[in-house]
Amino acid sequence: MTTTAPSTMDLGFDPDALREKYRIERDKRVRDEGNEQYVEVQGDFARYVDDPYLDERIERAPLTDEVDVAVVGGGFGGLLAGARLT
């Protein structure tokens, strides 16, 4: 059984034009300084580094479990992924 990609008429839009549109928008936001654009969290904003729900830091050994799939997040996409994987 062979399948063919849907045509632009079937989709109702042009995928190449849409990719180009998103590339142009991305290029507006990419900055030459890369990670240097970010500032150190200090001064008035230093409080955002601390977890407000912990009284003291928790130390533990790193996890070494091996998994085939890890779903991070329980939003709609995470729930759909979990349902499909079962």
DSSP file (Angstrom, degrees, kcal/mol; ACC not computed):
  #  RESIDUE AA STRUCTURE BP1 BP2  ACC     N-H-->O    O-->H-N    N-H-->O    O-->H-N    TCO  KAPPA ALPHA  PHI   PSI    X-CA   Y-CA   Z-CA
    1    1 A M              0   0    0      0, 0.0     2,-0.4     0, 0.0     0, 0.0   0.000 360.0 360.0 360.0 125.7    0.0    0.0    0.0
    2    2 A T        -     0   0    0      2,-0.0     2,-0.4     0, 0.0     0, 0.0  -0.840 360.0-158.4-107.8 145.4    1.4    3.3   -1.0
    3    3 A T        -     0   0    0     -2,-0.4     2,-0.4     0, 0.0     0, 0.0  -0.938   4.4-151.3-120.6 146.0    0.5    6.7    0.4
    4    4 A T        -     0   0    0     -2,-0.4     3,-0.1     1,-0.0    -2,-0.0  -0.865  27.6-103.4-114.1 150.6    0.9   10.0   -1.2
    5    5 A A        -     0   0    0     -2,-0.4     2,-0.0     1,-0.1    -1,-0.0  -0.440  45.6-102.1 -68.6 142.6    1.4   13.3    0.6
    6    6 A P        -     0   0    0      0, 0.0    -1,-0.1     0, 0.0     2,-0.1  -0.361  39.1-118.3 -65.0 146.2   -1.7   15.5    0.6
    7    7 A S     >  -     0   0    0      1,-0.1     4,-2.3    -3,-0.1     5,-0.2  -0.299  24.9-104.2 -79.2 168.0   -1.7   18.3   -1.9
    8    8 A T  H  >>S+     0   0    0      1,-0.2     4,-2.2     2,-0.2     5,-0.7   0.860 124.2  54.4 -59.2 -36.2   -1.9   22.0   -1.0
    9    9 A M  H  45S+     0   0    0      2,-0.2    -1,-0.2     1,-0.2     5,-0.0   0.896 107.8  49.2 -65.6 -39.9   -5.5   22.0   -2.1
   10   10 A D  H  45S+     0   0    0      1,-0.2    -2,-0.2     2,-0.1    -1,-0.2   0.899 115.0  44.4 -65.4 -40.5   -6.3   19.1    0.2
   11   11 A L  H  <5S-     0   0    0     -4,-2.3    -2,-0.2     2,-0.2    -1,-0.2   0.836  99.9-134.0 -75.0 -32.6   -4.6   20.8    3.2
   12   12 A G  T  <5S+     0   0    0     -4,-2.2     2,-0.3     1,-0.2    -3,-0.2   0.521  79.0  57.9  87.5   5.4   -6.1   24.2    2.5
   13   13 A F  S   <S-     0   0    0     -5,-0.7    -1,-0.2     0, 0.0    -2,-0.2  -0.971  86.8-106.1-156.0 166.0   -2.7   25.9    3.0
   14   14 A D     >  -     0   0    0     -2,-0.3     4,-2.2     1,-0.2     5,-0.2  -0.870  22.7-160.8-100.3 109.4    0.8   25.9    1.5
   15   15 A P  H  > S+     0   0    0      0, 0.0     4,-2.5     0, 0.0     5,-0.2   0.863  91.1  52.3 -58.8 -37.3    3.2   24.2    4.0
   16   16 A D  H  > S+     0   0    0      1,-0.2     4,-2.2     2,-0.2     5,-0.2   0.909 110.0  48.0 -66.6 -40.9    6.3   25.7    2.4
   17   17 A A  H  > S+     0   0    0      2,-0.2     4,-2.2     1,-0.2    -1,-0.2   0.888 111.9  50.5 -65.5 -37.9    4.8   29.2    2.7
   18   18 A L  H  X S+     0   0    0     -4,-2.2     4,-2.3     2,-0.2    -2,-0.2   0.911 109.3  50.4 -66.8 -42.7    3.9   28.6    6.3
   19   19 A R  H  X S+     0   0    0     -4,-2.5     4,-2.3     1,-0.2    -2,-0.2   0.918 111.4  49.3 -59.3 -43.1    7.4   27.4    7.1
   20   20 A E  H  X S+     0   0    0     -4,-2.2     4,-2.4     2,-0.2    -2,-0.2   0.902 108.8  52.6 -63.3 -41.7    8.8   30.5    5.5
   21   21 A K  H  X S+     0   0    0     -4,-2.2     4,-2.0     1,-0.2    -1,-0.2   0.930 112.4  44.4 -59.7 -46.3    6.4   32.7    7.5
   22   22 A Y  H  X S+     0   0    0     -4,-2.3     4,-2.5     2,-0.2    -1,-0.2   0.840 110.7  55.0 -69.6 -32.7    7.5   31.1   10.7
   23   23 A R  H  X S+     0   0    0     -4,-2.3     4,-2.6     2,-0.2    -2,-0.2   0.917 108.2  49.1 -64.0 -42.4   11.2   31.3    9.7
   24   24 A I  H  X S+     0   0    0     -4,-2.4     4,-1.2     2,-0.2    -2,-0.2   0.919 112.4  47.5 -62.7 -44.3   10.9   35.1    9.1
   25   25 A E  H  X S+     0   0    0     -4,-2.0     4,-0.7     1,-0.2     3,-0.3   0.903 112.3  49.8 -64.7 -41.0    9.2   35.6   12.5
   26   26 A R  H >X S+     0   0    0     -4,-2.5     4,-1.4     1,-0.2     3,-1.4   0.924 106.5  55.4 -61.9 -44.2   11.9   33.5   14.3
   27   27 A D  H 3< S+     0   0    0     -4,-2.6    -1,-0.2     1,-0.3    -2,-0.2   0.775 100.1  60.7 -62.4 -26.2   14.6   35.4   12.6
   28   28 A K  H 3< S+     0   0    0     -4,-1.2    -1,-0.3    -3,-0.3    -2,-0.2   0.790 111.9  39.1 -66.9 -26.9   13.1   38.7   14.0
   29   29 A R  H << S+     0   0    0     -3,-1.4     2,-0.3    -4,-0.7    -2,-0.2   0.631  88.6 100.7-102.6 -16.8   13.7   37.3   17.5
   30   30 A V     <  -     0   0    0     -4,-1.4     2,-0.3     2,-0.0     3,-0.0  -0.566  60.8-154.3 -73.3 129.3   17.1   35.6   17.2
   31   31 A R    >   -     0   0    0     -2,-0.3     3,-1.4     1,-0.1     6,-0.1  -0.828  19.9-131.2-110.9 146.3   19.7   37.8   18.7
   32   32 A D  T 3  S+     0   0    0     -2,-0.3    -1,-0.1     1,-0.3     4,-0.1   0.798 103.5  62.7 -62.4 -31.0   23.4   37.9   17.8
   33   33 A E  T >  S-     0   0    0      1,-0.2     3,-2.2     2,-0.1    -1,-0.3   0.543  82.2-172.3 -79.3  -3.6   24.5   37.8   21.4
   34   34 A G  G X   +     0   0    0     -3,-1.4     3,-1.6     1,-0.3    -1,-0.2  -0.232  70.0   0.1  55.3-128.3   22.9   34.4   22.1
   35   35 A N  G >  S+     0   0    0      1,-0.3     3,-1.6     2,-0.2    -1,-0.3   0.675 121.4  76.8 -68.1 -16.8   23.0   33.4   25.7
   36   36 A E  G <  S+     0   0    0     -3,-2.2    -1,-0.3     1,-0.3    -2,-0.2   0.645  78.1  75.1 -68.6 -12.3   24.8   36.7   26.6
   37   37 A Q  G <  S+     0   0    0     -3,-1.6    -1,-0.3    -4,-0.1     2,-0.3   0.698  82.0  84.9 -71.0 -17.7   21.4   38.4   26.2
   38   38 A Y  S <  S-     0   0    0     -3,-1.6     2,-0.3    -4,-0.1    -3,-0.0  -0.605  72.9-139.5 -89.2 146.5   20.3   37.0   29.6
   39   39 A V        -     0   0    0     -2,-0.3     2,-0.2     1,-0.1    -2,-0.1  -0.723  26.2 -98.4-103.5 154.3   21.1   38.7   32.8
   40   40 A E        -     0   0    0     -2,-0.3     2,-1.2     1,-0.1    -1,-0.1  -0.465  37.7-116.3 -67.8 137.6   22.3   37.1   36.1
   41   41 A V        +     0   0    0     -2,-0.2     2,-0.3     5,-0.1    -1,-0.1  -0.663  69.2 119.3 -79.8 100.5   19.4   36.6   38.5
   42   42 A Q    >   +     0   0    0     -2,-1.2     3,-1.5     6,-0.0     2,-0.2  -0.909  46.7  26.1-152.1 175.4   20.6   38.9   41.4
   43   43 A G  G >  S+     0   0    0     -2,-0.3     3,-1.4     1,-0.3     4,-0.3  -0.460 128.3   1.6  67.0-129.8   19.6   41.9   43.3
   44   44 A D  G 3  S+     0   0    0      1,-0.3     3,-0.4    -2,-0.2    -1,-0.3   0.745 139.2  49.5 -61.8 -24.5   15.8   42.4   43.4
   45   45 A F  G X  S+     0   0    0     -3,-1.5     3,-1.9     1,-0.2    -1,-0.3   0.424  78.5  97.9 -98.1   0.8   15.3   39.3   41.4
   46   46 A A  G X> S+     0   0    0     -3,-1.4     3,-1.7     1,-0.3     4,-0.5   0.769  71.4  71.0 -61.3 -25.0   17.5   36.9   43.5
   47   47 A R  G >4 S+     0   0    0     -3,-0.4     3,-0.5    -4,-0.3    -1,-0.3   0.722  85.2  67.9 -65.4 -19.6   14.4   35.7   45.3
   48   48 A Y  G <4 S+     0   0    0     -3,-1.9    -1,-0.3     1,-0.2    -2,-0.2   0.624  89.4  64.2 -76.4 -11.1   13.3   33.9   42.1
   49   49 A V  G <4 S+     0   0    0     -3,-1.7    -1,-0.2    -4,-0.2     2,-0.2   0.814  91.6  77.5 -77.6 -30.9   16.2   31.4   42.4
   50   50 A D  S << S-     0   0    0     -4,-0.5     3,-0.0    -3,-0.5     0, 0.0  -0.541  83.4-123.6 -85.4 144.5   14.9   30.0   45.7
   51   51 A D    >   -     0   0    0     -2,-0.2     3,-1.4     1,-0.1    -2,-0.1  -0.777  15.9-154.6 -84.3 117.6   12.0   27.5   45.9
   52   52 A P  T 3  S+     0   0    0      0, 0.0    -1,-0.1     0, 0.0    -2,-0.0   0.630  89.5  59.3 -70.6 -11.0    9.4   29.1   48.2
   53   53 A Y  T 3  S+     0   0    0      2,-0.0     2,-0.4    -3,-0.0    -2,-0.0   0.455  93.2  75.5 -98.1  -0.8    8.0   25.6   49.2
   54   54 A L    <   -     0   0    0     -3,-1.4     3,-0.1     1,-0.1    -3,-0.1  -0.934  52.4-168.9-115.0 133.5   11.2   24.2   50.7
   55   55 A D  S    S+     0   0    0     -2,-0.4     2,-0.3     1,-0.2    -1,-0.1   0.823  81.1  13.5 -83.0 -33.9   12.7   25.2   54.0
   56   56 A E  S    S-     0   0    0      0, 0.0    -1,-0.2     0, 0.0     2,-0.1  -0.968  90.4 -91.8-141.1 156.8   16.0   23.5   53.3
   57   57 A R        -     0   0    0     -2,-0.3     2,-0.6    -3,-0.1    -2,-0.0  -0.415  35.8-137.6 -69.3 139.1   17.8   22.0   50.3
   58   58 A I        -     0   0    0     -2,-0.1     2,-0.4     2,-0.0    -1,-0.1  -0.883  16.3-163.6-102.0 123.6   17.2   18.3   49.6
   59   59 A E        +     0   0    0     -2,-0.6     2,-0.3     0, 0.0     0, 0.0  -0.894  19.6 155.4-105.9 135.5   20.3   16.3   48.6
   60   60 A R        -     0   0    0     -2,-0.4     3,-0.1     3,-0.0    -2,-0.0  -0.978  45.7 -92.1-151.7 161.3   19.9   12.9   46.9
   61   61 A A        -     0   0    0     -2,-0.3     2,-0.0     1,-0.1     0, 0.0  -0.447  54.4 -96.5 -71.5 149.4   21.8   10.6   44.6
   62   62 A P        -     0   0    0      0, 0.0     2,-0.2     0, 0.0    -1,-0.1  -0.323  39.9-109.1 -65.9 151.2   21.1   11.0   40.9
   63   63 A L        -     0   0    0      1,-0.1    -3,-0.0    -3,-0.1     0, 0.0  -0.577  28.8-175.6 -79.3 142.7   18.5    8.7   39.4
   64   64 A T        +     0   0    0     -2,-0.2    -1,-0.1     2,-0.1     2,-0.0   0.077  30.6 141.8-125.7  22.5   19.9    6.0   37.0
   65   65 A D        -     0   0    0      1,-0.1     2,-0.5     0, 0.0    -2,-0.0  -0.327  43.9-138.7 -64.8 146.5   16.6    4.5   35.8
   66   66 A E        +     0   0    0     -2,-0.0     2,-0.3     2,-0.0    -1,-0.1  -0.938  28.0 173.9-107.6 130.6   16.4    3.5   32.1
   67   67 A V        -     0   0    0     -2,-0.5     3,-0.1     1,-0.1     0, 0.0  -0.924  35.7-145.5-132.4 156.8   13.1    4.2   30.4
   68   68 A D  S    S+     0   0    0      1,-0.3     2,-0.4    -2,-0.3    -1,-0.1   0.818  90.6  14.6 -85.9 -36.3   11.9    4.0   26.8
   69   69 A V        -     0   0    0      2,-0.0     2,-0.4    16,-0.0    -1,-0.3  -0.999  59.1-167.3-141.5 139.3    9.7    7.1   27.1
   70   70 A A        -     0   0    0     -2,-0.4     2,-0.7    -3,-0.1    -3,-0.0  -0.977   9.3-158.9-126.9 118.4    9.5   10.0   29.5
   71   71 A V        -     0   0    0     -2,-0.4     2,-0.7     7,-0.0    -2,-0.0  -0.868   8.4-161.4 -96.8 115.7    6.4   12.2   29.3
   72   72 A V        +     0   0    0     -2,-0.7     2,-0.1     2,-0.0     6,-0.1  -0.872  59.7  20.7-101.5 112.6    7.3   15.5   31.0
   73   73 A G        -     0   0    0     -2,-0.7     0, 0.0     1,-0.1     0, 0.0   0.027  65.1-128.1 107.9 143.6    4.1   17.4   31.9
   74   74 A G        +     0   0    0      4,-0.1    -1,-0.1    -2,-0.1    -2,-0.0  -0.012  64.8 122.0-115.1  27.9    0.5   16.4   32.4
   75   75 A G  S  > S-     0   0    0      1,-0.1     4,-2.6     4,-0.0     5,-0.2  -0.011  85.9 -75.8 -75.4-169.6   -1.1   18.9   30.0
   76   76 A F  H  > S+     0   0    0      1,-0.2     4,-2.4     2,-0.2     5,-0.2   0.899 133.5  48.5 -58.8 -44.0   -3.3   17.9   27.1
   77   77 A G  H  > S+     0   0    0      2,-0.2     4,-2.5     1,-0.2    -1,-0.2   0.897 111.8  49.4 -64.3 -41.0   -0.3   16.9   25.0
   78   78 A G  H  > S+     0   0    0      2,-0.2     4,-2.4     1,-0.2    -2,-0.2   0.897 111.7  48.7 -65.3 -40.9    1.2   14.8   27.8
   79   79 A L  H  X S+     0   0    0     -4,-2.6     4,-2.3     2,-0.2    -2,-0.2   0.901 111.8  49.0 -65.8 -40.9   -2.1   13.0   28.4
   80   80 A L  H  X S+     0   0    0     -4,-2.4     4,-2.4    -5,-0.2    -2,-0.2   0.918 111.0  50.2 -64.0 -42.6   -2.6   12.3   24.7
   81   81 A A  H  X S+     0   0    0     -4,-2.5     4,-2.0     1,-0.2    -2,-0.2   0.929 111.4  48.7 -61.7 -44.5    0.9   10.9   24.5
   82   82 A G  H  X S+     0   0    0     -4,-2.4     4,-1.1     1,-0.2    -1,-0.2   0.901 111.0  50.3 -61.5 -41.5    0.3    8.7   27.5
   83   83 A A  H  < S+     0   0    0     -4,-2.3     3,-0.4     1,-0.2    -1,-0.2   0.902 111.7  47.8 -64.4 -41.0   -2.9    7.4   26.0
   84   84 A R  H  < S+     0   0    0     -4,-2.4    -1,-0.2     1,-0.2    -2,-0.2   0.841 109.6  53.6 -68.8 -32.2   -1.3    6.6   22.7
   85   85 A L  H  <        0   0    0     -4,-2.0    -1,-0.2     1,-0.2    -2,-0.2   0.699 360.0 360.0 -77.6 -18.4    1.6    4.8   24.4
   86   86 A T     <        0   0    0     -4,-1.1    -1,-0.2    -3,-0.4    -2,-0.2   0.506 360.0 360.0 -77.6 360.0   -0.7    2.5   26.4
